[in-house]
Amino acid sequence: MQTRSFLQSLAVGAVLAAATLSCWAQTYPSRPVKIIVPFAAGGGPDIETRRMAPKLAEALGGPVVVENRVGAAGIVAAEAVTQAAPDGYTLLAGSISQVVQKVLRPGAKFDPITTFIPIIQTSTSPTVLIVAVESPIKSAKELEAQVRANPGKMNYGSGGIGTAAHIAGSSFATLLKMDAVHVPYRGSVELMPALLGGQIQFAFPIAGTAVPHVKAGKARALAVTGAKRLSSLPDVPTMKELYGDDLFVQESWGGLWAPAGTPPAIISKLHAATIKAFADPELRAALQGGGAEVELSASPEAFAAFMTTETTKWARLIQMAGVKAD
């Protein structure tokens, strides 16, 4: 009899807890939702998040604000969000960068899968091999010839150790057995001034960062690291077209993550709201025009599975390119 009463109490408790979470999800959000962007204002990931935020706010029925928290190629922001309350009000604009950083720095106080709940992938973007528009170099093959002719004297920049731009540049040198010098900066927004100032001779920023500079006439695009040509740069060949190696196919991606422990109902609501936000044709066109391709995961679980696969792939690229944490 006591056992039955105990089990009944557990059942009632479970029902009440489920009802509480359901009500919580129905009233969510009751205050602004903050998305932490791990990169500097003005870079591709920042621009994409700021374009998405107003549409996400409309879909959620509450304000969405964007905050930049720069440092250690995304580690600072990631560690900060893991310490936020798991209530859906603090999210991370997560990306391949955090996956790579965890591979490079196993001691980092976060894990893309276990300390976060992946909500939804939103975009994918290759890197773009660029030089300053004043550069005499007109093609990737010409750049290759210059690097070979000047071993250890030509620099490529990135937004930090282990970023997509770093791995792409290191892969370029490693796969073609060339000697080029990596120059890391605090963020991708510093690459263009460095390129124009002559501190670096080439770079592989993600398309969301590179394409606007190419269209503005400040940079020349020589190649892209996607599996296919970018719709925004249809005349620019892929690295695989030029060199035939699948390892040159390197695509970054971004999405939204929440701290582990965030209620499933909140995760589902955020996923559905993001899908609704990207139904807006102007938002999709803006991202694609900037160099990103819209890529929405069917479910949080699908995004988590994708991230697991990506961790294995990029660990191999990192080992092959010899990329190490500083």
Residue pairs with C-beta under 8 A, 6 or more apart in sequence:
21 263
21 264
21 265
22 265
24 263
24 265
24 266
25 263
25 265
25 266
25 268
25 269
28 60
28 62
28 88
28 266
28 269
29 60
29 61
29 62
29 63
29 88
29 89
30 62
31 62
31 63
31 89
32 62
32 63
32 64
32 65
32 89
33 56
33 57
33 60
33 62
33 63
33 64
33 65
33 88
33 89
33 90
33 91
34 64
34 65
34 66
34 67
34 89
34 90
34 91
35 49
35 53
35 64
35 65
35 66
35 67
35 91
35 92
35 93
35 256
36 67
36 68
36 69
36 77
36 80
36 81
36 90
36 91
36 92
36 93
37 45
37 46
37 49
37 66
37 67
37 68
37 69
37 77
37 93
38 45
38 68
38 69
38 70
38 71
38 73
38 74
38 75
38 76
38 77
38 78
38 92
38 93
38 95
38 97
38 98
39 45
39 46
39 68
39 70
39 74
39 97
39 159
39 187
39 188
40 46
40 68
40 70
40 159
40 186
40 187
40 188
40 189
40 190
41 68
41 189
42 189
43 159
43 187
43 188
43 189
43 208
43 209
44 125
44 188
44 205
44 206
44 207
44 208
44 209
44 210
44 290
44 291
44 292
45 93
45 95
45 206
45 208
45 254
46 66
46 68
47 208
47 212
47 290
48 122
48 123
48 208
48 254
48 287
48 290
48 292
49 66
49 93
50 66
51 283
51 286
51 287
52 122
52 274
52 277
52 278
52 283
53 64
53 65
53 66
54 64
55 277
55 278
55 280
55 283
56 64
56 273
56 274
56 277
57 63
57 64
58 277
59 272
59 273
59 274
59 276
59 277
60 269
60 270
60 273
69 76
69 77
69 80
70 76
70 77
70 186
70 187
71 77
72 101
72 160
73 97
73 100
73 101
73 159
73 160
73 161
73 162
73 163
74 95
74 97
74 98
74 101
74 160
75 98
75 101
75 105
75 108
75 110
77 92
78 92
78 94
78 98
78 101
78 108
78 110
78 116
79 108
79 109
79 110
81 90
81 91
81 92
81 110
81 116
81 257
81 259
82 109
82 110
82 115
82 116
82 259
82 260
83 259
84 90
84 259
85 259
86 258
86 259
86 260
86 261
86 262
86 263
87 262
87 263
87 266
88 258
88 262
88 263
88 266
88 267
88 269
88 270
90 258
90 259
91 119
91 256
91 257
91 258
91 270
92 98
92 116
92 256
92 257
92 258
93 254
93 255
93 256
94 112
94 116
94 118
94 254
94 255
94 256
94 257
95 252
95 253
95 254
95 255
96 164
96 252
96 253
96 254
96 310
96 314
97 162
97 163
97 164
97 252
98 110
98 112
99 112
99 307
99 310
99 311
99 314
100 162
100 163
100 164
100 167
100 314
100 318
101 108
101 162
102 108
102 110
102 111
102 112
102 311
103 162
103 311
103 314
103 315
103 318
104 161
104 162
104 318
104 323
104 324
104 325
105 325
110 116
112 118
112 257
112 307
112 311
113 304
113 307
113 308
114 260
115 259
115 260
116 257
116 258
116 259
116 260
117 257
117 258
117 259
117 260
117 261
117 262
117 267
117 300
117 304
118 255
118 256
118 257
118 297
118 300
118 303
118 304
118 307
119 255
119 256
119 257
119 258
119 267
119 270
119 271
119 274
119 300
119 303
120 255
120 256
120 270
120 271
120 274
120 275
120 296
120 297
120 300
120 303
121 253
121 254
121 255
121 295
121 296
121 297
121 303
121 306
122 254
122 255
122 256
122 274
122 278
122 294
122 295
122 296
123 208
123 253
123 254
123 255
123 287
123 292
123 293
123 294
123 295
124 251
124 252
124 253
124 254
124 292
124 293
124 295
125 206
125 207
125 208
125 251
125 252
125 253
125 254
125 291
125 292
125 293
126 206
126 207
126 224
126 225
126 226
126 230
126 238
126 250
126 251
126 252
127 164
127 165
127 168
127 204
127 205
127 206
127 207
127 210
127 224
127 225
127 250
127 252
128 204
128 205
128 206
128 207
128 210
128 211
128 214
128 221
128 223
128 224
128 225
128 230
128 233
128 236
128 291
129 140
129 143
129 168
129 172
129 202
129 203
129 204
129 221
129 222
129 223
129 224
129 225
129 239
130 195
130 202
130 203
130 204
130 205
130 210
130 213
130 214
130 219
130 220
130 221
130 222
131 137
131 143
131 195
131 201
131 202
131 219
131 220
131 222
132 195
132 196
132 198
132 218
132 219
132 220
133 217
133 218
133 219
133 220
134 196
135 201
135 220
137 143
137 146
137 201
137 202
137 220
137 222
138 220
138 222
139 222
140 222
140 223
140 237
140 239
140 242
141 242
143 202
143 222
144 176
144 178
146 154
146 201
147 154
147 173
147 178
147 179
147 180
148 178
151 178
151 179
152 179
152 180
152 181
153 181
154 180
154 181
154 201
154 202
155 180
155 181
155 182
155 183
155 199
155 200
155 201
156 169
156 172
156 173
156 180
156 181
156 182
156 183
156 200
156 201
156 202
156 203
156 204
157 165
157 169
157 182
157 183
157 184
157 185
157 190
157 191
157 194
157 195
157 199
157 200
157 203
158 165
158 166
158 169
158 182
158 183
158 184
158 185
158 188
158 191
158 203
158 204
159 165
159 166
159 184
159 185
159 186
159 187
159 188
159 190
159 191
159 205
160 166
160 184
160 185
160 186
160 187
161 184
161 323
161 324
161 325
161 326
162 318
162 323
162 325
163 188
164 204
164 206
164 250
164 252
165 188
165 191
165 203
165 204
165 205
165 206
166 182
166 184
166 323
167 250
167 314
167 317
167 318
167 321
167 323
168 204
168 225
168 250
169 180
169 182
169 202
169 203
169 204
170 182
170 321
170 322
170 323
171 247
171 248
171 250
171 317
171 320
171 321
172 178
172 180
172 204
172 239
172 248
173 179
173 180
174 320
174 321
174 322
175 243
175 245
175 247
175 248
176 243
183 194
183 199
183 200
184 326
185 191
185 194
188 205
188 206
188 209
189 209
191 200
191 203
191 205
191 209
192 213
192 218
192 219
194 200
194 203
195 201
195 202
195 203
195 219
196 218
202 222
204 225
206 252
206 291
207 224
207 226
207 230
207 232
207 233
207 290
207 291
207 292
208 287
208 290
208 291
208 292
209 291
210 219
210 221
210 291
211 221
211 230
211 232
211 233
211 289
211 290
211 291
212 290
212 291
213 219
214 220
214 221
214 233
215 232
221 233
221 236
222 236
223 236
223 237
223 238
223 239
223 242
224 230
224 233
224 236
224 237
224 238
224 239
225 238
225 239
225 248
225 249
225 250
225 251
226 238
226 249
226 251
227 238
227 240
227 249
227 251
228 238
229 236
229 237
229 238
230 236
230 291
230 293
231 288
231 293
232 288
232 289
232 290
232 291
233 291
238 248
238 249
239 245
239 248
239 249
240 246
240 248
240 249
247 317
247 320
250 317
253 295
253 310
255 297
255 303
256 270
256 274
258 266
258 267
258 270
267 300
268 300
271 299
271 300
274 296
275 296
277 283
278 284
278 294
278 296
284 294
287 293
287 294
288 294
297 303
297 306
